[in-house]
Amino acid sequence: MEHIVTVQDAVTAFAPWMEPTDAELDAIEHEMPVVLADVELLDAHIVTLDRTPSELDMRRIRRARRRALAARVALVNRTPGEAA
């Protein structure tokens, strides 16, 4: 009979040394406008999954797409030390 044991990595997956660094948290915060704009675009698409998109839906998708692209452009054009 074989014993079932836990894997050591799974047990220590949340060890303090596995936490994100300050630099990683800053990078996430720096990219947050892009993430939020992408979520808005996904929401606009999800609304239209189970029905034919109306003109209002299409405007919402186009507006969300423009915001997502603008957020990406703003992220690329920002200097690394510049605040949002």
Sequence and secondary structure as in RCSB ss.txt:
>XXXX:A:sequence
MEHIVTVQDAVTAFAPWMEPTDAELDAIEHEMPVVLADVELLDAHIVTLDRTPSELDMRRIRRARRRALAARVAL
VNRTPGEAA
>XXXX:A:secstr
       HHHHTTT GGGS  HHHHHHHHHHHHHHHHHHHHHHHHHHTTTS   HHHHHHHHHHHHHHHHHHHHH
HHS TT   
